[in-house]
C-alpha cells in the first residue's frame, strides 16, 4: 500500500464525526515548509467552519492567515507525537473524562501514522506542551497536531464548544 493511502487510512481511524477532523496528503510544492503546512491547516479550518454542525457556532469565522497560524504553532518532539495524536483523537477538550474512541484503538492508529512519517518528521501543535497554554485557531476550544516528513502531511484537530 502506498504511504499516502496508509496515512489517509490511519488518520481516518483517528477521526470522530463532529469532533475530531483529520487530513492527510502529499505536498505539491517543491521543498514545502511550515507555511505550506499552515496553508493545509487553514484549509481544514475552513472545512470545519463550513460544516453544518459548526456553522452556527462560527457564523462570522474566517480562519487565521497562514502567518497567524505559523505564529500559533509550537514544536512537538517526534517521540511525543504518537501520544499527543492519541490524546487529540480520544480525550474530550471540555469533558476530559469522556473518550471519543477507545484509547487503544487510537493509539495503534497514531503509532502507525507517526511511523509512516518516520523519525525525521516534524510535528507542531497549537498547545504549549510545557505550560498547557493554547493558541486557539478558532473562537471555540480546539487542539491541533500537525506533522510532515517534507513530502506528506497529517493534520488532526479536535474542536468543541463549551
C-alpha positions as CSV (number, residue, x, y, z in Angstrom):
1,X,0.0,0.0,0.0
2,X,1.3,3.5,-0.9
3,X,2.4,5.7,2.0
4,X,-0.3,8.3,1.3
5,X,-3.1,5.7,1.2
6,X,-1.8,4.3,4.5
7,X,-1.6,7.8,6.1
8,X,-5.1,8.6,4.9
9,X,-6.4,5.3,6.4
10,X,-4.6,5.9,9.7
11,X,-5.9,9.4,10.0
12,X,-9.4,8.3,9.2
13,X,-9.2,5.9,12.1
14,X,-8.5,8.9,14.3
15,X,-11.4,11.0,13.3
16,X,-14.7,11.3,15.1
17,X,-17.7,12.9,13.4
18,X,-18.3,16.5,14.6
19,X,-15.3,16.4,17.0
20,X,-12.0,15.2,15.5
21,X,-11.3,16.4,12.0
22,X,-8.3,15.0,10.1
23,X,-6.5,15.4,6.8
24,X,-3.6,13.7,5.1
25,X,-1.9,14.5,1.8
26,X,1.1,15.0,-0.3
27,X,2.6,18.4,-0.8
28,X,2.7,19.7,-4.4
29,X,5.2,22.5,-3.7
30,X,8.9,21.9,-4.0
31,X,10.6,21.9,-0.6
32,X,7.5,22.6,1.5
33,X,7.9,24.1,4.9
34,X,5.8,25.4,7.8
35,X,3.9,27.9,5.6
36,X,2.7,25.2,3.3
37,X,1.7,23.1,6.3
38,X,-0.1,26.1,7.7
39,X,-2.0,26.5,4.4
40,X,-3.3,22.9,4.8
41,X,-4.3,23.7,8.4
42,X,-6.2,26.8,7.1
43,X,-8.0,24.6,4.5
44,X,-9.0,22.2,7.3
45,X,-10.3,25.1,9.5
46,X,-12.3,26.4,6.5
47,X,-13.9,23.0,6.0
48,X,-14.9,22.8,9.7
49,X,-16.4,26.3,9.6
50,X,-18.4,25.3,6.5
51,X,-19.7,22.1,8.2
52,X,-23.4,22.4,9.1
53,X,-22.6,21.1,12.6
54,X,-20.3,24.0,13.3
55,X,-21.6,26.8,11.2
56,X,-24.0,28.1,13.8
57,X,-21.1,28.3,16.4
58,X,-18.8,30.0,13.9
59,X,-21.1,32.4,12.0
60,X,-18.6,35.1,11.2
61,X,-15.5,33.0,11.5
62,X,-12.7,33.2,8.9
63,X,-9.6,31.0,9.5
64,X,-6.5,32.8,10.6
65,X,-4.0,33.8,7.9
66,X,-1.1,31.5,7.1
67,X,1.4,33.7,9.1
68,X,-1.0,33.8,12.1
69,X,-1.3,30.0,12.0
70,X,2.5,29.7,11.8
71,X,2.9,32.0,14.8
72,X,0.4,30.0,16.8
73,X,2.3,26.7,16.5
74,X,4.8,25.1,18.9
75,X,7.1,22.2,18.0
76,X,6.4,18.8,19.4
77,X,9.2,16.2,19.7
78,X,8.8,13.2,17.4
79,X,9.0,10.8,20.4
80,X,5.9,12.5,21.9
81,X,3.9,12.8,18.7
82,X,2.0,9.4,18.9
83,X,0.8,10.0,22.4
84,X,-0.2,13.6,21.6
85,X,-2.1,12.4,18.5
86,X,-3.8,9.8,20.6
87,X,-4.9,12.5,23.0
88,X,-6.3,14.7,20.2
89,X,-8.3,11.7,19.0
90,X,-9.6,10.5,22.3
91,X,-9.7,13.0,25.2
92,X,-12.5,15.5,25.0
93,X,-11.3,19.1,25.5
94,X,-14.3,20.1,27.6
95,X,-15.0,16.9,29.5
96,X,-11.6,15.1,29.9
97,X,-13.2,12.0,31.4
98,X,-15.2,11.5,28.1
99,X,-13.4,9.5,25.4
100,X,-14.3,9.9,21.7
101,X,-13.0,6.5,21.0
102,X,-11.0,3.7,22.8
103,X,-7.5,4.8,23.7
104,X,-6.1,1.5,22.5
105,X,-7.6,1.9,19.0
106,X,-6.5,5.4,18.6
107,X,-3.0,4.6,20.0
108,X,-2.5,1.9,17.3
109,X,-3.6,4.3,14.6
110,X,-1.4,7.1,15.9
111,X,1.6,4.9,16.2
112,X,1.2,3.8,12.6
113,X,0.8,7.4,11.3
114,X,3.9,8.6,13.2
115,X,5.8,5.5,12.0
116,X,4.8,6.2,8.4
117,X,6.1,9.8,8.6
118,X,9.3,8.5,10.2
119,X,11.8,9.6,12.8
120,X,12.8,12.7,10.8
121,X,9.2,14.1,10.7
122,X,8.5,17.5,12.2
123,X,5.4,18.0,14.4
124,X,3.6,21.1,15.7
125,X,0.6,21.9,17.9
126,X,-1.3,24.9,19.0
127,X,-0.7,23.9,22.6
128,X,2.3,24.8,24.7
129,X,3.1,21.4,25.9
130,X,5.3,22.8,28.8
131,X,2.6,25.0,30.5
132,X,-0.6,23.9,28.8
133,X,-1.4,27.3,27.2
134,X,-3.4,27.3,24.0
135,X,-3.1,29.4,20.9
136,X,-6.6,28.9,19.7
137,X,-7.2,28.6,16.0
138,X,-10.9,29.1,16.4
139,X,-13.1,31.1,18.8
140,X,-14.1,27.7,20.4
141,X,-11.9,25.1,22.1
142,X,-9.5,23.4,19.8
143,X,-6.4,21.2,19.8
144,X,-4.3,20.6,16.7
145,X,-1.4,18.2,15.9
146,X,0.2,18.6,12.5
147,X,3.1,16.6,11.2
148,X,5.1,16.3,8.0
149,X,8.0,14.4,6.6
150,X,8.6,17.1,4.0
151,X,6.6,15.2,1.4
152,X,3.4,14.1,3.2
153,X,1.4,15.8,5.9
154,X,-1.1,14.8,8.5
155,X,-3.5,17.0,10.5
156,X,-5.7,16.2,13.4
157,X,-7.9,18.9,15.0
158,X,-10.4,18.4,17.8
159,X,-13.0,21.1,18.2
160,X,-15.5,21.6,21.0
161,X,-18.0,24.2,22.1
162,X,-18.5,24.9,25.7
